Amino acid sequence: MTWLNRVRNAIPFITKRETPDHLWHKCKNCGQMIFTKEYEENLHVCPNCGHHGRIAPAQRFDQLFDDSRYTVLAAPRVADDPLKFRDSKRYTDRLKTARTDTGDPDAFLNATGKLGGRKVVIGVQNFAFMGGSMGQAVGEAFIQGVEKAIAEASPYIVFTASGGARMQEGILSLMQMPRTTVAIQMLHDAGLPYIVVLTDPTSGGVMAAYAMLGDVQIAEPGATLAFTGRRVIENTIREKLPDDFQTSEYYRDHGLVDMVTHRHELRERLTKLVDYLTPDRKAA
C-alpha cells in the first residue's frame, strides 16, 4: 500500500450510501449541484443560471394562491382505456404507473382559491404524468375549470406543459382540441378573462389548441414552445433555424406571446393582470 492510499483511507470520507440522493439537485441546464432545500426555496429555479425546472400542480398551487390555501377540484371521471390500446405495455398499466409516480389522477388539475384577494380558478398541466399528454381526462378537466370559473364569475388561469395529444386515445384525444376551444368561447361570452402561462415544454396538439388562445399569453423564461419539432421544420424548409427558435424569448420577440416572466415575479404579475382584467368585480 502506498503512502497516498494510507492517507486517503485514514480520512473519514462519508460513503455514498450515507449521503441521501434527495439532498442535492443537479441543474439540467448548467449541471450545477444545488442543495435541494435551496432549490425548492428558490421556487425550483437554478440560482446559478436561472433555469426554470418543471414543477407539479401542488407546488404551483402553493406558490400562487394566497397563504397557499386552495381547494383542488375532484377530477372528472372518464373511461380509462376507451380504445383498449396496447403497445409495448397496456395503456391501463401506463396509467397506473403514472398515477403511482405523481399521486395525481391524470395530467391536468384545477384548484380554486384567492390570488391577491380575488377568487380565481387555476388549472395546471403536469408534464410528469405521461408527458402532460392531452386525452379525454385532460379535456374534461379543462372544461371543468372553465365551468367552475363561470360559476364563480372568476378568471381562469392555465399553466400548460405537454408533449401533445395522447396517442393511446387516438381521435378521442384530438377531439379535445375543438372541445376546449368552445369552452374558452364560453368564458369570453361570460366576460371572464382567460390567462395562459406557457411552461417548459408546451408542444403538439396542446400548443395548437388552448395553449395559444389566452387573452394574455405569458411564458416562463427559456421554455421550449413548439407545434412540431425543430428537425422536422428544418428538413421541410431546407434552412437552418436560429439557435433560440421555439423558445419563450423568440416567441415574445415575434409577437406570439405578450411577455416572458420570471417565476419569482409571476404571482405579482398575475395579480395585477387579474385586477386589470376584472376591474368591476370586487374582491371576495
N, C-alpha and C positions, 0 to 999 in steps of 0.2 A: 504494500500500500504506500502510495506516495504521500509526501507531506501535504500536498494540496487536498487529497482525499481525506486525510486525517482532520485537517482544519474544517473542511466542508461538513464532514459527518459530526463534528463537535458542535456545530451551530444548530440551535433548536428551531429548525425550519418547521413551519406549520404544514402538515401534509395536505394534499389536495382534498381528501375526503373530509378534513376538518374545516374547510372553507366552503360554506354553502354557495351553490351557484347563484342563488337569488340575491346575494349581496351586491352583485355587480351587473351592470348593463353595458353591452358593447354597442356603440352607435353604429347603425347600418350605413351611415354616410361617410363619416371620417374615421371610424374604427376606434375612437376614444373610449376607454373604460371609465365608467361613471358609477359611483355608488347608487344603487337602486333607489334608496331613500331620497337622495339628492335629485335624481332624475324624476321621480314622482312628484316631489315638491316643486319642481320646475315645470309642472304640467306636461310631463313626457316630451320635453323639448331638450335637445342636447345643448348644454351650456357652452360647449366648445365651438360648434359650427352652426347651431340654430336649427338643426334638422328636426322636423315635427314628426314624432312617432305616431303610429296608429294606436288608438285607444278604444276601449269597449264602451257600449252605451252607458253603463252605470257610471263610469269615470267621467264621461261627457256631461251627464246629468248633474253630477256632484259639482262640477266646475261652473255650471251655468245658473242653476236655479238658486234663488235667494236662500241663504243659510243651508244649502244642499237639501232642501225639503221639497219633495215632489211625490207624485203618485204615478206608478207605472201602470199603464192600461193593460188589461189582460189581452193576450194575443188572440186574434180571431182564429177559429178552427177551420181548417181546410183539409182536404184529402191529402195524406202524406205521399202517396205514390199513385197518382191517377193513371199513369201510363204503364205501370208495372215495369219500370225501366231497370235494366241491368247492363253494366259494362264490365269492368274487372271486379266490381262489387255491386251488390244490390243497392239501389237508391235508399231504401229504408235503413240499411246499415250505415250508409254515409250520414244520414240524418241523425241517427242515434249517436254516432261518434261526435258530430258537430255539437249536438246538444250537451253531451257529456263534457266536452272540452271547454265550451263557452258558458254553460249554465243558462243559455237563452233558448227559447222555443224555436226561433228562426232568426233570419239576418236583419230584421227591422223591428225596433221597439219604439213605442210612444210613451211619453210621460207628460203630466200636467203639473203646473206649479206657477210660481211667480218669478218674473225677471224684472228687476228694478221696480217691484211693487205692482206690476201689471200681470194679469193672467196670460199665459202663453201655453201652447202645445208644442212640444219639441219631439221630432222623430229622428232617430239615429240609426244608420245602417252600419252593420258590423262586418268588416272585411274578414275577421277571423272565422266567421260562420260561412263555410263553403265559398270563400272569396266574395262575400257580400252579394252573391248572385240573386237575381230577381226571379222569383217564382210566384205561385199563387199566394203564398203566405205573405210575401213582401208586398204584393199588390193590395191584398186585403188590409194589411196593417197600415199602408199609406192612406187608403180610403178611410179607415177607421180614424186616423189622425185628422183628416180633413173634416169628417163629420163631427168629431169632438170639438174642433176649433170653431165650427159654425154654431154648435150648440152653446158654446160658452162665449161666442162673439169675440174670439181672441185670435191673434196672429198664429200662423203655422210656420215653424222654423224647422227645416230639414237639413241634416248632415248626411251627405252621400259618401259612400265608399264601396265600390263594386267593380267586379270584373265583367259585368254584363248580365245577360239573361241566363237562366239556369237550364242547361241543356237537357237535364233529366226530365224536364216538364214540357219540352218541345214547344208546340204552338200555344199551349196554355200559358207559358211564360211570356211569349211575345204579346199575347193579348193584354198583358198588364200595362203595356205602353199606352194604348188608347184609353184604357180604363182610368189610369192615373191622370191622364191629360184632361179627361172630362171632370174628374174630381177637382182639379185645380180651377177649372172654369166655374165650378160650384162656389169655390172660395171667392173668386172675383165677383160673382153675382151677389154674394153676401156682403161685398165691400170690405173684405178682410185681406190683409197682406200675406203674401207667401214669400218667405225668405229662404234662399238656398245657400248653404255653406259647402263648398266642394273641398273634399279632403283626399288624401292620397291613399289609393288611386281611385279615380272615377272614370269608367270607360264603358264601351259597348252600348247595349240597349238602355241602360240607365242614363247614360250621357245623352242619348238621343231622345229621352223622354223627360221625366220630371226634374232631372238634374239641371237642365238648361232653360227651365220655364219660370224661374223666380222673378218676382217683381224687382228684387235686388239680388245680384249674384256676387257672393263673396267666395274667396278661395284662401286656403291656408298656404303659406309660403312653400315653394318647391314641390307642390303636389303634381303628380302625373295625371293629366286630364286628356282623354282621347276617346274618339269613337272606335277607331281601328288602330292597329299597331303601326309604329314608325316604319318598320321594314316593308310592310305591305304598301304603304304610301310611296316610299322611295322606289320600289320596284314598278309601281304603276306609272308614276310621272317621270321616271328616269332622271331624277335630280336628287342631289344631296340636300337634306333638310338642315336648318340651323340647329346648333347644339342645344339651345333652350326650347326647341319646338315641343309642343304639348306639355308645357309647364304652366303653372299659375301665372308667372310673370309674363310669359309670352301671350297668354290669353288676355291679360289685362292690357298690355301694350297694343293689342289688336282689337280691343273693344268687345271681347266676348265675356269678360267678367268686369264688374264695376270696381272692385277693389281687392287687394291682397292684404290680409290682416293677420298679424302675429297672434298666436294663441293667447299670449298674455294680455292682449288688448281686445280680444274677441267679445268677452262678456260686456264690456263697456260700449263697444261699437254696436252690438245687437240691442242693447238697452236704448241707445239713442235712436236707432232705426225704428224700434217699436214705438217709442214716444212720438217720433215724427210721422210715422205712417198711420197712427191711430190717435190723432190729437183730440178728437171729440169723445174718446172713450176714457172714462175716469178709471184710475187705479182702484182695484177692488180692495 
